[in-house]
Amino acid sequence: MEKKNVPELFGSLVFDDRVMRARLSDKIYSSLKKTIDENVGLEDEVADAVATEMRDWAIEHGATHFTHWFQPLTGVTAEKHDSFIAPSPDGGVIMEFSGKELIKGEPDASSFPSGGLRATFEARGYTAWDPTSYAFIKDHTLCIPTAFCSYSGEALDKKTPLLRSMQALNRQAKRILKLFGNDDVKYVRTSVGPEQEYFLVDKKVFDQRPDLIYTGRTLFGAMPPKGQELDDHYFGVIKPRVSAFMEDLNDELWKLGILAKTEHNEVAPAQHELAPIFSTTNVATDNNQLMMEIMQKVAKKHGMVCLLHEKPFAGVNGSGKHNNWSMATNTGANLLSPGDTPYQNAQFLLFLCAVIQAVDDYQDLLRLSVATAGNDHRLGANEAPPAIISVFLGDELTAILNAIKTDTPYEGTEKVVMKLGVHAIPRFSRDTTDRNRTSPFAFTGNKFEFRSLGSSNSIACCNIMLNAAVAESLKQYADELEQSDDFETALHDLIKRVIKEHERILFNGNGYGEDWVKEATEVRGLLNLKTTADAMPKLLDKKNVDMLTAHKVFTETELKSRCDIMLENYCKTVNIEGLTMVDMVRKNYLPAMEGYLYSLAKTTSLMKSVSNNVKCNYEVSTMERLSELTDYILEAVEKLETALEDLKKYDDVIKTSEAIRDDVLPKMDVLRGYVDEAEMLTSERYWPFPSYGKILFSVQ
């Protein structure tokens, strides 16, 4: 086997800092770094110089085209390719790429979701280079990460508001740090490490399931005899076929500078996880979009399909995406690192309070930032956090905050040395607190893990809301502390007050417990927004609009358009699922059941013609129940068709989403229940599609 040089492979297709430092003049490089690090405007001279070197580098690596790579509100990325060629006077071509082409592109803004911001005749839109995210080569094309806006300046993508939210947090965090004497801090950035869960199934089996093809999830399917009950798949030995996929995937990700680090089997059969090292939030967002795309491409090369739906199989765990979030300064300080004595670390405690307050004040924004039709099937199940947002701090930090709240001494937590009773195994210290996998928002040492994201979600949405909400907390603190005469006293009083006012959001217990729902909603007054239809309209609540517009993360117009787009996406997604169910039932399931009933009737008739004493108990009882189920299925599919048709009478997306929640989805559940029971009674030879067992255990 050829030896792999990972350091040489890593970032080999990225126009990263190493390449820029080597190829750009000192003057151009310094100017570009100032733009990237300090958000200083980019000069035309710099853009032209960077474009020339970027073009030459890309051509040297086999690129023939370039594209402005952006993230519209479709949930996937978009790209329009242009070649580098330009005609030369002698009839040949030359390879050109200017600073103007680097900085600005012009895709059709009316053809992407805009929530009414752009009509068909208002087609002009712009993509603008984001210098803070490195360009890269994919499929012989130079991909330039860009923002996307309309002709009138409204953001039509996920990158623009994300960058705005990072600016807002940076601005307010520096105010706080200055109060603590940290005058040398030039910027504060949020960083993210998104863990990505996914399923791998054999492509031949996938191609036989219309529901997987059209919707990304199975709309029907009875559970096989074995699922995830034995917990034998989690962290189990990785199958050779999956291992080969993971090896190729790592190579492709490493070439693009994506810090793929940890890979393992997840809980459900056929489920796996890939976790990267932390990156700056906007870079991590770009990388995660690339990761999902490359996962699917590499899977196909191995004869498999990568499923990124949040709940592709009912009855087994769905897939999430854990958003590990922190704040750090350019000097290398992690603002969420407690240090050895967190009780005495006032700066850490203030930033901790800012996050706690942000989650409490804007729990609705965090919930709606992860709301999709797919994720609605996952949140609240026994593998994902509940729809109720709460914060887990662990025993040590909880004790510290209680001591501050009550003005009592904090005695500290003694380190416990783990002794396993085997002399050869080294002793090690136990962490001061356990992990809580049922918490939506958990502190995990020096970061917060937001665990409610669905596997197909862009991580931009939740980080926009989180950055903005924390920026608002920090702004309130800075406004108050900057006016105080006695900083130490004012700081102590502020931390104590925040703890008292927002302790309702803190919960270290079992988030899956039934008692928690009652306590959270009836005693603590927390929100329980179970579905996208419940959550998304909260985006337009006055407090949310006021905060997001005050920090210039969104305009009010952009917020209204996004609410419409997300709800419309929810409605279209469920409508496609409903129509797919109708199609499968009418064209496949009912005819299959009819065929099996005919076979049973024929068998019964033949057996009775041989002897009148033959009872045919199996055949008769099966025919009776299948006949009943055939009637029930027909009635259920007709009701679903009516409910889907009734959606057309609504001219308001909120009313449509409510009708889907209250009428369409329950009817889909009823229909599925009948079909799944029929699957258990029908011979496999007659059943038209591969079963759950064949899909989940298809990759060997």
Secondary structure in CASP SS format (residue, H / E / C, confidence):
PFRMAT SS
TARGET T0000
AUTHOR 0000-0000-0000
METHOD secondary structure of the structure
MODEL  1
M C 1.00
E C 1.00
K C 1.00
K C 1.00
N C 1.00
V H 1.00
P H 1.00
E H 1.00
L H 1.00
F C 1.00
G C 1.00
S C 1.00
L C 1.00
V E 1.00
F E 1.00
D C 1.00
D H 1.00
R H 1.00
V H 1.00
M H 1.00
R H 1.00
A H 1.00
R H 1.00
L C 1.00
S C 1.00
D H 1.00
K H 1.00
I H 1.00
Y H 1.00
S H 1.00
S H 1.00
L H 1.00
K H 1.00
K H 1.00
T H 1.00
I H 1.00
D H 1.00
E H 1.00
N C 1.00
V C 1.00
G C 1.00
L C 1.00
E C 1.00
D H 1.00
E H 1.00
V H 1.00
A H 1.00
D H 1.00
A H 1.00
V H 1.00
A H 1.00
T H 1.00
E H 1.00
M H 1.00
R H 1.00
D H 1.00
W H 1.00
A H 1.00
I H 1.00
E H 1.00
H C 1.00
G C 1.00
A C 1.00
T C 1.00
H E 1.00
F E 1.00
T E 1.00
H E 1.00
W E 1.00
F E 1.00
Q C 1.00
P E 1.00
L C 1.00
T C 1.00
G C 1.00
V C 1.00
T C 1.00
A E 1.00
E C 1.00
K C 1.00
H E 1.00
D E 1.00
S E 1.00
F C 1.00
I E 1.00
A E 1.00
P E 1.00
S C 1.00
P C 1.00
D C 1.00
G C 1.00
G C 1.00
V E 1.00
I E 1.00
M E 1.00
E C 1.00
F C 1.00
S C 1.00
G H 1.00
K H 1.00
E H 1.00
L H 1.00
I H 1.00
K E 1.00
G E 1.00
E C 1.00
P C 1.00
D E 1.00
A H 1.00
S H 1.00
S H 1.00
F C 1.00
P C 1.00
S C 1.00
G C 1.00
G C 1.00
L C 1.00
R C 1.00
A C 1.00
T C 1.00
F C 1.00
E C 1.00
A C 1.00
R E 1.00
G E 1.00
Y E 1.00
T E 1.00
A E 1.00
W E 1.00
D C 1.00
P C 1.00
T C 1.00
S C 1.00
Y C 1.00
A E 1.00
F E 1.00
I E 1.00
K E 1.00
D C 1.00
H C 1.00
T E 1.00
L E 1.00
C E 1.00
I E 1.00
P E 1.00
T E 1.00
A E 1.00
F E 1.00
C E 1.00
S E 1.00
Y C 1.00
S C 1.00
G C 1.00
E C 1.00
A E 1.00
L C 1.00
D E 1.00
K C 1.00
K H 1.00
T H 1.00
P H 1.00
L H 1.00
L H 1.00
R H 1.00
S H 1.00
M H 1.00
Q H 1.00
A H 1.00
L H 1.00
N H 1.00
R H 1.00
Q H 1.00
A H 1.00
K H 1.00
R H 1.00
I H 1.00
L H 1.00
K H 1.00
L H 1.00
F C 1.00
G C 1.00
N C 1.00
D C 1.00
D C 1.00
V C 1.00
K C 1.00
Y C 1.00
V E 1.00
R E 1.00
T E 1.00
S E 1.00
V E 1.00
G E 1.00
P E 1.00
E E 1.00
Q E 1.00
E E 1.00
Y E 1.00
F E 1.00
L E 1.00
V E 1.00
D E 1.00
K H 1.00
K H 1.00
V H 1.00
F H 1.00
D C 1.00
Q C 1.00
R C 1.00
P H 1.00
D H 1.00
L H 1.00
I H 1.00
Y H 1.00
T H 1.00
G C 1.00
R C 1.00
T C 1.00
L C 1.00
F C 1.00
G C 1.00
A C 1.00
M C 1.00
P C 1.00
P C 1.00
K C 1.00
G C 1.00
Q C 1.00
E C 1.00
L C 1.00
D C 1.00
D C 1.00
H C 1.00
Y C 1.00
F C 1.00
G C 1.00
V C 1.00
I C 1.00
K C 1.00
P H 1.00
R H 1.00
V H 1.00
S H 1.00
A H 1.00
F H 1.00
M H 1.00
E H 1.00
D H 1.00
L H 1.00
N H 1.00
D H 1.00
E H 1.00
L H 1.00
W H 1.00
K H 1.00
L C 1.00
G C 1.00
I C 1.00
L C 1.00
A E 1.00
K E 1.00
T E 1.00
E E 1.00
H E 1.00
N E 1.00
E C 1.00
V C 1.00
A C 1.00
P C 1.00
A C 1.00
Q E 1.00
H E 1.00
E E 1.00
L E 1.00
A E 1.00
P E 1.00
I C 1.00
F C 1.00
S E 1.00
T E 1.00
T H 1.00
N H 1.00
V H 1.00
A H 1.00
T H 1.00
D H 1.00
N H 1.00
N H 1.00
Q H 1.00
L H 1.00
M H 1.00
M H 1.00
E H 1.00
I H 1.00
M H 1.00
Q H 1.00
K H 1.00
V H 1.00
A H 1.00
K H 1.00
K H 1.00
H C 1.00
G C 1.00
M E 1.00
V E 1.00
C E 1.00
L E 1.00
L C 1.00
H C 1.00
E C 1.00
K C 1.00
P C 1.00
F C 1.00
A C 1.00
G C 1.00
V C 1.00
N C 1.00
G C 1.00
S C 1.00
G E 1.00
K E 1.00
H E 1.00
N E 1.00
N E 1.00
W E 1.00
S E 1.00
M E 1.00
A E 1.00
T E 1.00
N C 1.00
T C 1.00
G C 1.00
A C 1.00
N E 1.00
L C 1.00
L C 1.00
S C 1.00
P C 1.00
G C 1.00
D C 1.00
T C 1.00
P H 1.00
Y H 1.00
Q H 1.00
N C 1.00
A H 1.00
Q H 1.00
F H 1.00
L H 1.00
L H 1.00
F H 1.00
L H 1.00
C H 1.00
A H 1.00
V H 1.00
I H 1.00
Q H 1.00
A H 1.00
V H 1.00
D H 1.00
D H 1.00
Y C 1.00
Q H 1.00
D H 1.00
L H 1.00
L H 1.00
R H 1.00
L H 1.00
S C 1.00
V C 1.00
A C 1.00
T C 1.00
A H 1.00
G H 1.00
N H 1.00
D H 1.00
H C 1.00
R C 1.00
L C 1.00
G C 1.00
A C 1.00
N C 1.00
E C 1.00
A C 1.00
P C 1.00
P C 1.00
A C 1.00
I C 1.00
I C 1.00
S C 1.00
V E 1.00
F E 1.00
L C 1.00
G C 1.00
D H 1.00
E H 1.00
L H 1.00
T H 1.00
A H 1.00
I H 1.00
L H 1.00
N H 1.00
A H 1.00
I H 1.00
K H 1.00
T H 1.00
D C 1.00
T C 1.00
P C 1.00
Y C 1.00
E C 1.00
G C 1.00
T C 1.00
E C 1.00
K C 1.00
V C 1.00
V E 1.00
M E 1.00
K C 1.00
L C 1.00
G C 1.00
V C 1.00
H C 1.00
A C 1.00
I C 1.00
P C 1.00
R C 1.00
F E 1.00
S E 1.00
R C 1.00
D C 1.00
T C 1.00
T C 1.00
D C 1.00
R C 1.00
N C 1.00
R C 1.00
T C 1.00
S C 1.00
P C 1.00
F E 1.00
A E 1.00
F E 1.00
T C 1.00
G C 1.00
N C 1.00
K C 1.00
F E 1.00
E E 1.00
F E 1.00
R C 1.00
S C 1.00
L C 1.00
G E 1.00
S C 1.00
S C 1.00
N C 1.00
S C 1.00
I C 1.00
A H 1.00
C H 1.00
C H 1.00
N H 1.00
I H 1.00
M H 1.00
L H 1.00
N H 1.00
A H 1.00
A H 1.00
V H 1.00
A H 1.00
E H 1.00
S H 1.00
L H 1.00
K H 1.00
Q H 1.00
Y H 1.00
A H 1.00
D H 1.00
E H 1.00
L H 1.00
E C 1.00
Q C 1.00
S C 1.00
D C 1.00
D C 1.00
F H 1.00
E H 1.00
T H 1.00
A H 1.00
L H 1.00
H H 1.00
D H 1.00
L H 1.00
I H 1.00
K H 1.00
R H 1.00
V H 1.00
I H 1.00
K H 1.00
E H 1.00
H H 1.00
E H 1.00
R H 1.00
I H 1.00
L E 1.00
F C 1.00
N C 1.00
G C 1.00
N C 1.00
G C 1.00
Y C 1.00
G C 1.00
E H 1.00
D H 1.00
W H 1.00
V H 1.00
K H 1.00
E H 1.00
A H 1.00
T H 1.00
E H 1.00
V H 1.00
R C 1.00
G C 1.00
L C 1.00
L C 1.00
N C 1.00
L C 1.00
K C 1.00
T C 1.00
T H 1.00
A H 1.00
D H 1.00
A H 1.00
M H 1.00
P H 1.00
K H 1.00
L H 1.00
L H 1.00
D C 1.00
K H 1.00
K H 1.00
N H 1.00
V H 1.00
D H 1.00
M H 1.00
L H 1.00
T H 1.00
A H 1.00
H C 1.00
K C 1.00
V C 1.00
F C 1.00
T C 1.00
E H 1.00
T H 1.00
E H 1.00
L H 1.00
K H 1.00
S H 1.00
R H 1.00
C H 1.00
D H 1.00
I H 1.00
M H 1.00
L H 1.00
E H 1.00
N H 1.00
Y H 1.00
C H 1.00
K H 1.00
T H 1.00
V H 1.00
N H 1.00
I H 1.00
E H 1.00
G H 1.00
L H 1.00
T H 1.00
M H 1.00
V H 1.00
D H 1.00
M H 1.00
V H 1.00
R H 1.00
K H 1.00
N H 1.00
Y H 1.00
L H 1.00
P H 1.00
A H 1.00
M H 1.00
E H 1.00
G H 1.00
Y H 1.00
L H 1.00
Y H 1.00
S H 1.00
L H 1.00
A H 1.00
K H 1.00
T H 1.00
T H 1.00
S H 1.00
L H 1.00
M H 1.00
K H 1.00
S H 1.00
V H 1.00
S C 1.00
N C 1.00
N C 1.00
V C 1.00
K C 1.00
C C 1.00
N H 1.00
Y H 1.00
E H 1.00
V H 1.00
S H 1.00
T H 1.00
M H 1.00
E H 1.00
R H 1.00
L H 1.00
S H 1.00
E H 1.00
L H 1.00
T H 1.00
D H 1.00
Y H 1.00
I H 1.00
L H 1.00
E H 1.00
A H 1.00
V H 1.00
E H 1.00
K H 1.00
L H 1.00
E H 1.00
T H 1.00
A H 1.00
L H 1.00
E H 1.00
D H 1.00
L H 1.00
K H 1.00
K H 1.00
Y C 1.00
D C 1.00
D C 1.00
V H 1.00
I H 1.00
K H 1.00
T H 1.00
S H 1.00
E H 1.00
A H 1.00
I H 1.00
R H 1.00
D H 1.00
D H 1.00
V H 1.00
L H 1.00
P H 1.00
K H 1.00
M H 1.00
D H 1.00
V H 1.00
L H 1.00
R H 1.00
G H 1.00
Y H 1.00
V H 1.00
D H 1.00
E H 1.00
A H 1.00
E H 1.00
M H 1.00
L H 1.00
T C 1.00
S C 1.00
E C 1.00
R C 1.00
Y C 1.00
W C 1.00
P C 1.00
F C 1.00
P C 1.00
S C 1.00
Y H 1.00
G H 1.00
K H 1.00
I H 1.00
L H 1.00
F C 1.00
S C 1.00
V C 1.00
Q C 1.00
END
